[in-house]
């Protein structure tokens, strides 16, 4: 993954910060897909192929871990908090989960068409349009989805979750990535 100079990087002591960092990667790889979509009606170049391969790899391998971080670790713990501010976010949490499910077939279409393009070097006109439509739909949805999570859900979670819940979320996130968290002894 490219180094992002000046980017704020979090570690497992701040799981909501890590989730937000992941959003920057989602935005970066969506941007790559949008650039590819602009030129996908032309034969593949080395640069286009590398960008598409990287984006497809990210959305195939890393993005599902982020979704699991939210749906299996963060959201269930937020639902357990009996606070009016958290309760008001519940309906939106269900919508976020639905957006994850809605995006899955679009990701599959981008993966299928992207792999075909990488394999053959071109797509038919209907396939080019299908790729562009799927990428545009994903970009539009993620723009709203990410903004809501970054501006409301993650700050709310950072304030309302206990240290024990944050540590459990961090452990689960690390486990999904086969990373061992090393804690300092006092």
One Martini backbone bead per residue (centre of mass of N, CA, C, O) as a GRO file, in nm:
protein
  186
    1UNK     BB    1   0.098   0.035   0.021
    2UNK     BB    2   0.086   0.352   0.007
    3UNK     BB    3   0.224   0.629   0.124
    4UNK     BB    4   0.087   0.881   0.348
    5UNK     BB    5   0.168   1.186   0.364
    6UNK     BB    6   0.039   1.323   0.664
    7UNK     BB    7  -0.105   1.093   0.773
    8UNK     BB    8  -0.313   0.970   1.006
    9UNK     BB    9  -0.216   0.723   1.242
   10UNK     BB   10  -0.338   0.442   1.392
   11UNK     BB   11  -0.403   0.220   1.654
   12UNK     BB   12  -0.530  -0.027   1.870
   13UNK     BB   13  -0.597   0.202   2.092
   14UNK     BB   14  -0.781   0.320   1.828
   15UNK     BB   15  -1.031   0.181   1.663
   16UNK     BB   16  -1.183   0.428   1.536
   17UNK     BB   17  -0.933   0.540   1.397
   18UNK     BB   18  -0.883   0.293   1.219
   19UNK     BB   19  -1.152   0.306   1.070
   20UNK     BB   20  -1.098   0.585   0.949
   21UNK     BB   21  -0.841   0.508   0.797
   22UNK     BB   22  -0.987   0.309   0.612
   23UNK     BB   23  -1.150   0.526   0.464
   24UNK     BB   24  -0.909   0.643   0.314
   25UNK     BB   25  -0.864   0.386   0.148
   26UNK     BB   26  -1.134   0.370   0.014
   27UNK     BB   27  -1.109   0.643  -0.127
   28UNK     BB   28  -0.852   0.580  -0.286
   29UNK     BB   29  -0.962   0.324  -0.441
   30UNK     BB   30  -1.203   0.465  -0.564
   31UNK     BB   31  -1.037   0.667  -0.721
   32UNK     BB   32  -0.902   0.456  -0.896
   33UNK     BB   33  -1.163   0.349  -1.023
   34UNK     BB   34  -1.249   0.619  -1.150
   35UNK     BB   35  -1.005   0.643  -1.337
   36UNK     BB   36  -1.046   0.378  -1.485
   37UNK     BB   37  -1.337   0.440  -1.589
   38UNK     BB   38  -1.238   0.667  -1.790
   39UNK     BB   39  -1.032   0.436  -1.956
   40UNK     BB   40  -1.175   0.144  -2.013
   41UNK     BB   41  -1.216   0.192  -2.338
   42UNK     BB   42  -0.920   0.124  -2.332
   43UNK     BB   43  -0.638  -0.003  -2.340
   44UNK     BB   44  -0.431  -0.139  -2.130
   45UNK     BB   45  -0.214  -0.024  -1.898
   46UNK     BB   46   0.013  -0.049  -1.660
   47UNK     BB   47  -0.110   0.161  -1.468
   48UNK     BB   48  -0.402   0.066  -1.482
   49UNK     BB   49  -0.354  -0.223  -1.392
   50UNK     BB   50  -0.231  -0.160  -1.114
   51UNK     BB   51  -0.469   0.000  -1.000
   52UNK     BB   52  -0.681  -0.222  -1.035
   53UNK     BB   53  -0.544  -0.447  -0.875
   54UNK     BB   54  -0.530  -0.294  -0.606
   55UNK     BB   55  -0.833  -0.240  -0.572
   56UNK     BB   56  -0.933  -0.532  -0.589
   57UNK     BB   57  -0.768  -0.634  -0.352
   58UNK     BB   58  -0.880  -0.452  -0.137
   59UNK     BB   59  -1.192  -0.522  -0.181
   60UNK     BB   60  -1.134  -0.840  -0.136
   61UNK     BB   61  -0.961  -0.828   0.152
   62UNK     BB   62  -0.994  -0.563   0.343
   63UNK     BB   63  -1.288  -0.454   0.344
   64UNK     BB   64  -1.427  -0.699   0.489
   65UNK     BB   65  -1.290  -0.641   0.761
   66UNK     BB   66  -1.421  -0.369   0.811
   67UNK     BB   67  -1.710  -0.466   0.812
   68UNK     BB   68  -1.667  -0.660   1.052
   69UNK     BB   69  -1.580  -0.448   1.254
   70UNK     BB   70  -1.858  -0.320   1.257
   71UNK     BB   71  -2.078  -0.565   1.262
   72UNK     BB   72  -1.917  -0.750   1.497
   73UNK     BB   73  -1.802  -0.514   1.702
   74UNK     BB   74  -1.928  -0.225   1.714
   75UNK     BB   75  -2.243  -0.229   1.680
   76UNK     BB   76  -2.318  -0.427   1.912
   77UNK     BB   77  -2.204  -0.241   2.138
   78UNK     BB   78  -2.382   0.003   2.083
   79UNK     BB   79  -2.659  -0.145   2.130
   80UNK     BB   80  -2.596  -0.180   2.453
   81UNK     BB   81  -2.637   0.119   2.485
   82UNK     BB   82  -2.814   0.325   2.730
   83UNK     BB   83  -2.854   0.596   2.520
   84UNK     BB   84  -2.999   0.846   2.347
   85UNK     BB   85  -2.773   0.896   2.135
   86UNK     BB   86  -2.751   0.599   2.049
   87UNK     BB   87  -3.046   0.535   1.986
   88UNK     BB   88  -3.067   0.746   1.745
   89UNK     BB   89  -2.855   0.564   1.568
   90UNK     BB   90  -2.984   0.284   1.504
   91UNK     BB   91  -3.125   0.322   1.231
   92UNK     BB   92  -2.855   0.394   1.087
   93UNK     BB   93  -2.707   0.128   1.138
   94UNK     BB   94  -2.895  -0.040   0.959
   95UNK     BB   95  -2.830   0.118   0.701
   96UNK     BB   96  -2.529   0.055   0.693
   97UNK     BB   97  -2.568  -0.250   0.664
   98UNK     BB   98  -2.732  -0.231   0.403
   99UNK     BB   99  -2.505  -0.097   0.237
  100UNK     BB  100  -2.317  -0.336   0.245
  101UNK     BB  101  -2.512  -0.527   0.094
  102UNK     BB  102  -2.559  -0.346  -0.159
  103UNK     BB  103  -2.248  -0.342  -0.248
  104UNK     BB  104  -2.171  -0.636  -0.315
  105UNK     BB  105  -2.267  -0.662  -0.619
  106UNK     BB  106  -2.091  -0.426  -0.718
  107UNK     BB  107  -1.821  -0.548  -0.645
  108UNK     BB  108  -1.857  -0.800  -0.820
  109UNK     BB  109  -1.875  -0.648  -1.089
  110UNK     BB  110  -1.602  -0.507  -1.075
  111UNK     BB  111  -1.438  -0.764  -1.050
  112UNK     BB  112  -1.526  -0.906  -1.307
  113UNK     BB  113  -1.458  -0.674  -1.510
  114UNK     BB  114  -1.169  -0.622  -1.416
  115UNK     BB  115  -1.060  -0.908  -1.475
  116UNK     BB  116  -1.127  -0.905  -1.773
  117UNK     BB  117  -0.956  -0.660  -1.846
  118UNK     BB  118  -0.686  -0.782  -1.748
  119UNK     BB  119  -0.702  -1.033  -1.939
  120UNK     BB  120  -0.787  -0.879  -2.234
  121UNK     BB  121  -0.780  -0.536  -2.242
  122UNK     BB  122  -1.107  -0.542  -2.268
  123UNK     BB  123  -1.435  -0.401  -2.337
  124UNK     BB  124  -1.740  -0.367  -2.389
  125UNK     BB  125  -1.963  -0.125  -2.394
  126UNK     BB  126  -2.158  -0.247  -2.180
  127UNK     BB  127  -1.925  -0.307  -1.978
  128UNK     BB  128  -1.825  -0.023  -1.940
  129UNK     BB  129  -2.093   0.088  -1.829
  130UNK     BB  130  -2.116  -0.108  -1.590
  131UNK     BB  131  -1.859  -0.023  -1.451
  132UNK     BB  132  -1.922   0.278  -1.421
  133UNK     BB  133  -2.185   0.246  -1.262
  134UNK     BB  134  -2.073   0.088  -1.021
  135UNK     BB  135  -1.862   0.295  -0.933
  136UNK     BB  136  -2.054   0.537  -0.898
  137UNK     BB  137  -2.235   0.406  -0.684
  138UNK     BB  138  -2.018   0.354  -0.475
  139UNK     BB  139  -1.913   0.643  -0.442
  140UNK     BB  140  -2.179   0.768  -0.350
  141UNK     BB  141  -2.234   0.593  -0.104
  142UNK     BB  142  -1.958   0.626   0.049
  143UNK     BB  143  -1.969   0.925   0.100
  144UNK     BB  144  -2.204   0.910   0.307
  145UNK     BB  145  -2.118   0.676   0.486
  146UNK     BB  146  -1.847   0.793   0.583
  147UNK     BB  147  -1.944   1.057   0.699
  148UNK     BB  148  -2.127   0.939   0.919
  149UNK     BB  149  -1.915   0.774   1.065
  150UNK     BB  150  -1.697   1.001   1.113
  151UNK     BB  151  -1.908   1.220   1.247
  152UNK     BB  152  -2.075   1.007   1.447
  153UNK     BB  153  -2.009   0.710   1.519
  154UNK     BB  154  -1.709   0.721   1.610
  155UNK     BB  155  -1.730   0.948   1.822
  156UNK     BB  156  -1.946   0.806   1.987
  157UNK     BB  157  -1.784   0.553   2.050
  158UNK     BB  158  -1.542   0.693   2.187
  159UNK     BB  159  -1.727   0.805   2.424
  160UNK     BB  160  -1.919   0.539   2.509
  161UNK     BB  161  -1.712   0.338   2.525
  162UNK     BB  162  -1.541   0.130   2.686
  163UNK     BB  163  -1.230   0.022   2.737
  164UNK     BB  164  -1.306  -0.277   2.709
  165UNK     BB  165  -1.450  -0.252   2.437
  166UNK     BB  166  -1.211  -0.135   2.280
  167UNK     BB  167  -1.022  -0.373   2.332
  168UNK     BB  168  -1.202  -0.590   2.200
  169UNK     BB  169  -1.211  -0.464   1.923
  170UNK     BB  170  -0.907  -0.464   1.875
  171UNK     BB  171  -0.869  -0.771   1.898
  172UNK     BB  172  -1.059  -0.842   1.663
  173UNK     BB  173  -0.914  -0.682   1.446
  174UNK     BB  174  -0.642  -0.824   1.475
  175UNK     BB  175  -0.745  -1.111   1.418
  176UNK     BB  176  -0.836  -1.054   1.119
  177UNK     BB  177  -0.505  -0.979   1.064
  178UNK     BB  178  -0.296  -1.141   1.227
  179UNK     BB  179  -0.248  -0.961   1.490
  180UNK     BB  180  -0.038  -0.872   1.753
  181UNK     BB  181  -0.086  -0.732   2.059
  182UNK     BB  182   0.125  -0.507   2.226
  183UNK     BB  183   0.174  -0.461   2.567
  184UNK     BB  184   0.250  -0.263   2.819
  185UNK     BB  185   0.420  -0.270   3.111
  186UNK     BB  186   0.412  -0.110   3.429
   0.00000   0.00000   0.00000
